[in-house]
Amino acid sequence: MRSLGIRVVVFLALAAPAAPAALGPLRVSDANPRYFATPDGRVVYLTGSHTWNNLVDMGTTDPPPQFDYAAYLDFMERRRHNFMRMWAWDLTKWDTERNGQKEVHTVAPQPWARTGPGTALDGKPKFNLEQFDPPYFERLRTRVAAAGDRGIYVSIMLFEGWGMQFVKDAWKSHPLHPGNNVNGIGGDITEGVRIHELASKPVLAVQEAYVRKVIDTVNDLDNVLYEISNENHPPSTDWQYHIIRLIHDYEKTKPKQHPVGMTFQYQGGSNETLFESPAEWVSPNPGPKDAYRNDPPAAAGRKVILTDTDHLWGLGGNQAWVWKSFARGMNPLFMDPYEGKVLGGKPEPKWDPVRNSLGYTLALARRIDLARITPRNELASTQYCLANPGAEYVVYNPSEDNAAFEVNLEAGAYQVEWINPDDGKTVATGDVEAKGGPTRFEAPFKGDAVLHLKRAAR
């Protein structure tokens, strides 16, 4: 093997191009099915943060304080994020005891109008499940469109399953509880979780009508994706598959079709259930030996993987996790406590390395040929390598103690760029003439490092 030196020639910042307007609707890329693509074939890497109250308001007062959505978009734009999950929250109340706190949040608005007659279990007028609440859907459309104006894609969460399982008195806080609606819906449900199990035809009819209403509201927008339900229980599989197919079938009658996602079924769900689903994208659980946390398996292209700290830690993740996930062909997402007003206490800057790293990977992704670059662990001694062999390589070295590593290169001349993951800046550039085979590189700075190699133009 041959060790080749790197000539340092310049110092500059790794600046992301201005965020392009969302051009969609997205579809799974034919060239590289680890990612989505726009109709003209441009491959799109998705990454960003999301927080619980970015659609419905949540707080300890009734009504809850209104979320400053414009400020949230500013927050995402500053960090160069281009994706969010837009959260649904099916319950009118959220007791946070299971989350290590002792608060009860009121949640509003809801998809259905509270017309009465009669009083629901929370003392307010009962829901009419045959009458949608216009302000809810106006808010949904306005917020998705506003994100699109900033080049941000939005996955609309349709249902929320974690709360039904783990929030105290959750079923009593759900509009489909028979005590909360004027339609007599839900009386045949023995346990609240069964509303997500195809257990009741009347309940399913209400859910299907709601899904079609969401699609009617946003179908013409390009920056839309869908998520069936956050962390629903494993017996929800058939119900989730049914809703995925419903979206696909209904959107066939519409001008545009959008990707649908299925996310980790908590508690005890199988990642294989996600990969076998009719969804276009998935968010897995940690997997054996916490692999998706510590050493993410290379994406094979069976589904677009939006790996999400929400399903791996709850609140968690670090800079290395972002870059490891990127180097393994995934699209990393961060569950962000944001202002700390819902969960997490005061805003914590300790999460900034995660937030910022998402933007740094997006800046780099926009400069590489995503249509042709795939995970090739075997080509780098670090085991974190995206490569189009002979044309382009991106190698992440997570080691803070050993700056040197090897990359198995095809013979040729390459432009060299060293990126510091701490700030996303290009520290040094140069060139190297590879003879073919293992080639040694050593970062010109301490800590973890990113090496970008590109075939030099002749």
Residue pairs with C-beta under 8 A, 6 or more apart in sequence:
1 406
1 437
1 438
1 439
1 440
2 435
2 437
2 438
2 439
2 440
3 439
3 440
4 432
4 433
4 434
4 439
4 440
4 441
5 432
6 416
6 418
6 428
6 430
6 432
6 441
6 442
6 444
7 430
7 431
8 428
8 429
8 430
8 444
9 428
9 429
9 430
10 428
10 429
11 426
11 427
11 428
12 425
12 426
12 429
13 424
13 425
13 426
14 360
14 363
14 364
14 419
14 424
14 425
14 426
15 363
16 80
16 359
16 362
16 363
16 366
17 363
17 366
19 77
19 80
19 82
19 150
19 151
19 152
20 151
21 148
21 149
21 151
22 147
22 148
22 151
22 152
22 153
22 222
22 223
23 38
23 39
23 40
23 42
23 222
24 38
24 39
24 153
24 222
24 223
24 224
24 256
24 258
25 39
25 222
25 224
25 256
25 257
25 258
25 259
26 36
26 37
26 38
26 44
26 153
26 225
26 258
26 259
27 36
27 37
27 39
27 257
27 259
27 280
28 36
28 37
28 259
28 280
28 304
29 35
29 36
29 37
29 41
29 43
29 370
29 371
30 37
30 41
31 37
31 41
31 43
31 371
31 372
32 43
32 301
32 370
32 371
32 372
32 373
32 374
33 301
33 302
33 304
34 299
34 301
34 304
34 305
34 329
34 330
34 374
34 375
35 43
35 44
35 45
35 46
35 304
35 331
35 370
36 43
36 44
36 46
36 259
36 280
36 281
36 304
37 43
37 44
37 371
38 44
41 371
43 370
43 371
44 82
44 153
44 370
45 326
45 331
45 361
45 362
45 365
45 366
45 370
46 82
46 83
46 153
46 306
46 331
46 333
47 81
47 82
47 83
47 326
47 331
47 332
47 333
47 358
47 359
47 361
47 362
47 365
48 76
48 81
48 82
48 83
48 84
48 152
48 333
48 334
48 358
49 76
49 79
49 81
49 84
49 333
49 334
49 335
49 336
49 338
49 355
49 358
50 84
50 85
50 86
50 87
50 310
50 333
50 334
50 335
50 336
51 72
51 87
51 335
51 336
51 337
51 338
51 342
52 58
52 87
52 89
52 342
52 343
53 59
53 64
53 67
53 87
53 341
53 342
54 67
54 69
54 72
54 84
54 86
54 87
54 143
55 86
55 87
55 88
55 139
55 140
55 143
55 157
56 87
56 88
56 89
56 107
56 108
56 109
56 110
57 63
57 64
57 65
57 66
57 67
57 107
57 108
57 109
58 64
58 67
58 89
58 94
58 105
58 106
58 107
58 341
58 342
59 65
59 105
59 106
59 341
59 342
60 103
60 104
60 105
60 106
61 106
62 106
63 106
63 108
64 105
64 106
64 107
64 108
65 341
69 143
69 146
70 146
72 338
73 146
73 147
73 150
73 152
75 338
76 84
76 150
76 152
77 150
77 152
79 355
79 356
79 358
79 359
80 358
80 359
80 360
80 362
80 363
81 152
81 355
81 358
81 359
81 362
82 151
82 152
82 153
82 362
83 152
83 153
83 154
83 155
83 306
83 331
83 333
84 147
84 152
84 153
84 154
84 155
85 154
85 155
85 157
85 227
85 230
85 308
85 333
86 140
86 143
86 144
86 154
86 155
86 156
86 157
87 157
87 160
87 230
88 156
88 157
88 158
88 159
88 160
88 230
89 107
89 160
89 163
90 159
90 160
90 163
90 164
90 174
90 175
91 107
91 160
91 163
91 164
91 167
91 170
91 173
91 174
92 106
92 107
92 108
92 110
92 120
92 122
92 124
92 173
92 174
92 175
92 180
93 104
93 105
93 106
93 107
93 122
93 167
93 169
93 173
94 104
94 105
94 107
94 163
94 167
94 173
95 103
95 104
95 167
95 168
95 169
96 102
96 103
96 104
96 105
96 343
97 168
98 166
98 167
98 168
99 343
101 343
105 342
109 133
109 135
109 136
109 139
110 127
110 133
110 136
110 175
111 132
111 133
111 136
111 137
111 175
111 210
111 213
112 127
112 128
112 129
112 131
112 132
112 133
112 175
112 181
113 127
113 128
113 131
113 132
113 133
114 120
114 124
114 125
114 126
114 127
114 128
114 133
115 125
115 126
115 127
115 128
115 131
115 182
116 125
116 126
116 182
117 125
117 126
117 182
118 125
118 126
118 182
119 125
119 126
120 126
120 127
120 179
120 180
120 181
121 172
121 173
121 177
121 179
121 180
122 173
122 180
126 180
126 181
126 182
127 175
127 180
127 181
127 182
128 181
128 182
128 183
129 175
129 176
129 181
129 182
129 183
129 185
129 206
130 183
132 210
132 213
137 213
137 214
137 217
140 156
140 214
140 217
140 218
141 217
141 218
141 221
143 154
144 154
144 156
144 218
144 221
144 223
144 224
145 221
147 153
147 154
147 223
148 154
148 221
148 222
148 223
152 223
153 223
153 224
153 225
154 223
154 224
154 225
155 225
155 226
155 227
155 261
155 306
156 214
156 218
156 224
156 225
156 226
156 227
157 227
157 229
157 230
158 210
158 211
158 214
158 226
158 227
158 228
158 229
158 243
159 196
159 207
159 228
159 229
159 230
159 232
159 243
160 229
160 230
161 193
161 196
161 229
161 230
161 231
161 232
161 233
161 236
161 265
161 266
162 230
162 231
162 232
162 266
163 170
164 170
164 171
164 174
164 192
164 193
164 195
164 196
164 232
165 193
165 232
165 233
165 266
165 267
167 173
170 192
171 177
171 191
171 192
172 179
172 180
173 180
174 180
174 186
174 192
174 195
175 181
176 185
176 186
176 189
176 195
176 203
176 206
177 186
177 192
178 184
178 185
178 186
178 187
178 189
180 186
183 206
185 202
185 203
185 206
186 195
186 200
186 202
186 203
188 199
188 200
188 202
188 203
189 195
189 199
189 200
189 203
193 233
193 235
193 236
194 200
195 203
195 207
196 229
196 232
196 233
196 235
196 236
196 239
196 240
197 235
197 236
197 238
197 239
198 204
198 238
198 239
198 242
204 239
204 242
207 243
208 243
208 246
211 243
211 246
211 247
211 250
212 246
212 250
214 226
215 247
215 250
215 251
215 254
218 224
219 251
219 254
219 255
219 256
219 258
220 255
220 256
222 256
224 256
224 258
225 258
225 259
225 260
225 261
225 281
226 247
226 258
226 259
226 260
226 261
227 260
227 261
227 262
227 263
228 240
228 243
228 244
228 260
228 261
228 262
228 263
228 279
229 236
229 240
229 263
230 263
230 310
231 263
231 264
231 265
231 266
231 310
231 311
232 240
232 265
232 266
233 265
233 266
233 267
233 269
234 265
234 268
234 269
234 270
234 273
236 265
237 265
237 273
237 277
240 262
240 277
241 277
241 278
244 260
244 262
244 277
244 278
244 279
245 278
247 258
247 260
248 257
248 260
248 278
251 257
251 258
259 279
259 280
259 281
259 304
260 278
260 279
260 280
260 281
261 279
261 280
261 281
261 282
261 283
261 306
262 274
262 277
262 279
262 281
262 282
263 274
263 282
263 283
263 308
263 311
264 271
264 274
264 283
264 284
264 285
264 308
264 311
265 273
265 274
265 285
266 285
266 311
269 285
271 282
271 284
271 285
271 287
274 282
274 283
274 284
274 303
275 282
275 302
275 303
279 303
280 303
280 304
281 303
281 304
281 305
281 306
282 303
282 304
282 305
282 306
283 305
283 306
283 307
283 308
283 310
283 311
283 333
284 292
284 305
284 307
284 311
285 292
285 311
285 312
286 292
286 293
286 311
286 312
287 297
289 295
290 312
291 297
292 307
292 312
293 312
293 313
293 316
293 321
295 324
296 307
296 324
296 325
296 328
296 330
297 328
298 328
298 329
298 375
298 377
299 305
299 328
299 329
299 330
299 375
301 329
304 331
305 329
305 330
305 331
306 330
306 331
306 332
306 333
307 325
307 330
307 331
307 332
307 333
308 332
308 333
308 334
308 335
309 315
309 316
309 317
309 321
309 332
309 333
309 334
309 335
309 354
310 333
310 335
313 335
314 335
315 335
315 337
315 343
315 344
317 334
317 351
317 354
318 353
318 354
319 353
319 354
319 357
319 421
319 422
319 448
320 398
320 448
321 332
321 354
322 332
322 354
322 357
322 358
322 361
323 357
323 361
323 384
323 396
323 398
323 421
323 448
323 450
324 384
324 396
324 398
325 331
325 332
326 332
326 361
326 364
326 365
326 386
326 396
327 375
327 384
327 385
327 386
327 394
327 395
327 396
328 375
328 377
328 384
329 374
329 375
329 386
332 358
332 361
333 358
334 351
334 354
334 355
334 358
336 351
336 355
337 343
337 344
337 345
337 347
337 348
337 351
338 347
339 347
340 346
340 347
340 348
353 422
356 423
356 424
357 421
357 424
359 424
360 419
360 421
360 423
360 424
363 424
364 394
364 419
364 450
364 452
368 386
368 392
368 394
368 452
369 388
369 391
369 392
372 388
372 391
372 392
373 386
373 387
373 388
373 392
373 394
374 386
374 387
374 388
375 385
375 386
376 385
376 386
376 387
376 389
377 383
377 384
377 385
378 385
378 408
379 385
379 387
379 389
379 393
379 407
379 408
380 393
380 395
380 405
380 406
380 407
380 408
381 405
381 406
381 407
381 438
382 395
382 396
382 397
382 398
382 399
382 405
384 395
384 396
384 397
384 398
385 393
385 394
385 395
385 396
385 407
386 393
386 394
387 393
387 394
389 410
390 409
390 410
390 412
390 455
391 454
391 455
392 452
392 453
392 454
392 455
393 407
393 409
393 414
393 451
393 452
393 453
393 454
394 450
394 451
394 452
394 453
395 405
395 407
395 441
395 450
395 451
395 453
396 421
396 448
396 449
396 450
397 403
397 405
397 443
397 448
397 449
397 450
397 451
398 448
399 405
399 448
400 446
400 447
400 448
403 442
403 443
403 445
403 446
403 449
404 440
404 441
404 442
404 443
405 440
405 441
405 442
406 438
406 439
406 440
406 441
407 438
407 439
407 441
407 451
407 453
408 437
408 438
408 439
409 434
409 436
409 437
409 439
409 453
410 434
410 436
411 434
411 435
411 436
412 433
412 434
412 455
412 456
413 431
413 432
413 433
413 434
413 455
413 456
413 458
414 431
414 432
414 433
414 434
414 453
414 454
414 455
414 456
415 429
415 430
415 431
415 453
415 454
415 455
415 456
416 428
416 429
416 430
416 431
416 432
416 441
416 451
416 452
416 453
417 426
417 428
417 429
417 451
417 452
417 453
417 454
418 426
418 427
418 428
418 429
418 443
418 444
418 445
418 449
418 450
418 451
418 452
419 425
419 426
419 427
419 449
419 450
419 451
419 452
420 427
420 445
420 447
420 449
420 450
421 447
421 448
421 449
421 450
422 447
427 444
427 445
428 444
431 456
432 439
432 453
441 451
443 449
443 451
